[in-house]
Amino acid sequence: MLEIKNLHARIGDKEILKGVNLTVPDGEIHAIMGPNGAGKSTLSYVLSGRDGYEVTQGEVFYNSQDVLALAPEDRAAAGIFLAFQYPVELPGVGNANFLRTAVNAVRRKRGEAEMDAVAFLKVARAAIKNLSMKEDFLKRNVNVGFSGGEKKRNEMLQMALLQPGLAILDETDSGLDIDALKIVADGVNALRSARFAALVITHYQRLLDYIVPDVVHVLVGGRIIRSGSAALALELEAHGYTGLEAA
Amino acid sequence: MSASMQELASAKYQYGFTTDILMEEFPRGLSEDIVRLISAKKSEPAWMLEWRLKAYRLWLRMEEPDWAHISHPPIDYNDLYYYAAPAREQPKSLDDVDPELLRTYEKLGIPLNERAALAGVAVDAVFDSVSVATTFRETLSKSGVIFCPLSEAVREYPELVRKYLGSVVPMHDNYFAALNSAVFSDGSFVYIPKGVRCPMELSTYFRINARNTGQFERTLIIADDEASVSYLEGCTAPMRDENQLHAAVVELVALDSAKIKYSTVQNWYPGDADGRGGIYNFVTKRGACRGRDSKISWTQVETGSAITWKYPSCVLLGEGSVGEFYSVALTNNHQQADTGTKMIHIGRNTTSTIISKGISAGKSDNTYRGLVKILASASGARNFTQCDSLLIGNECGAHTVPYIESRNASAKVEHEATTSKIAEDQLFYCRSRGLSQEDAVGLIVNGFCKDVLKELPMEFAVEAQKLLSVSLEGSVG
């Protein structure tokens, strides 16, 4: 379970999050919607531990662990996964090597045995098949020369292999056509279980047609100003955020 | 710095131990007498002594070069020892080698026992001024390959040595080459006869052990017509507070259709985090592609030394000959590297490729310096050069100094260069996937160097990858 309590964060002198309260129980998928500049990406970076975001107040717990006290790599080991809005290119670093290094780093921290290259390839090939990806994905350099859709698929592949307990999708749908959108949704839906939770951050409602959330939150001006069922997303799509900001 | 911090810092250079062994050393300083002593110690013929003395007299009139982008306090050449060797008689076979030395090489990961040795690799082990063991000599001699200490070759194969020694790097070439020609002590000699493909990888492992001693080894490799050989050298030294001089000369000769691949993993002691100590690595390496369609390929991974000054080069004489230079130079803390290559195109349709990857971290300075020279005779010559620099942190420097001189209008020369920093978003991306900061840097740096590392023989590529990561420890964050 993810618990965010009165979270305040700033970049430099600018306060972006102004008291976010949010609880995501295991087994649920929550969506966070909001206009540009509301603090959606800041929230995902604060949760995953990126430098440059200063938490001034509040607490975050994941399965009773103090998330804010952990280095980014330890958050990954604790089961938190961030799917990037703009996945980063790593020239010269083979995708298979990167994935195996990541999987083994996390396994080591979790006290599990490392996977050798053969065992890993087997698992990776199966995951690739599930995501309808081509096998040459493993041979290419991490995200180098990937199309927007391929980069997002690669994020889903990483998620499938790292098997997080909590996935944070930071506008993973941006710039995707419907086919790619479905693949992202399939990636998340495939992980759905009583031990998996997801925070789906999105600007548009259409992703939520494919990943149906249990709860929708509206983030405006650094605070969650409304929460509701999946129907709230449709309401936002129809009427926009302007009416809500006054509330 | 507290004692435990010091331990931590020194733990990173894992070859910094010293071997306690009785040594024979010549008196400090350099004079004609010292040159004569070295020559006598090696029972050299008169022509070799004359050659040395000529070089010494030349050297006296030369001045240390000052054009490189490096700085160091003046070297007092009369304060060095020019010869240091284990006191025991030179061993006749592996069974006679001092067990203390065998243990030393074992600790360095180079077992000299042929049964324990890395499969398919013959090793010449050079300890300070002498070769202490050469493995697999009999296996090699069956195919006619000569692999022995140079001092032995001077006595046993004088006609070959006289013909080729100094023919690629003449004694007057530069200050350090002249010094080396006067006082060189040992190194490896390789001759691959006509049509022979050397059945094993050959390698020399250089170890500096004695204090205040310079190492001046000299290596000569000749590949006769249609012969081929892959050769690798490795180097380490103990951690000491004072700087030590290493001024080597390497000469390669490739005749018709011969191929020489020369790889270096240079890990001399780089000095401590404050820039104290470390090796001054002033080395002249050059290969001559004398035959048609011959090929010389240099691959170097340079992570050690306080200062590196070296430019492994190719003189492309033979028609259709090929020169290659693949380099990774990594500097951290206060290290300085000024390294690159020269490709001299003389023959028709000669081609050269230069791929250089410089990585600077800490307060270090890293310079690529290269010359592509195309003479009027080199019709159809081609060169491709790519120089990439990667910066880690804000206090280091990267410099690229490419010279191109072309006197033939039909020649094609391409040059590409990039400079980048390890981006914060790359590090965060890796860390968010569970990699530690240091593993992330290692992965990114190895990715950056991939085009060069893939040129190394397989076993050494793995070693080199590890070395790059270890050398960067503590450079970020």
Interface residues (C-beta under 8 A of the other chain):
Chain A: S48 G49 R50 D51 G52 A71 P72 E73 R75 A76 A77 F81 L82 F84 P87 V88 E89 L90 P91 G92 V93 N97 F98 T101 A102 V103 A105 V106 K109 N141 Q158 L162
Chain B: A423 E424 D425 Q426 F428 Y429 C430 R431 S432 R433 G434 L435 S436 Q437 D439 L443 I444 N446 G447 F448 C449 K450 D451
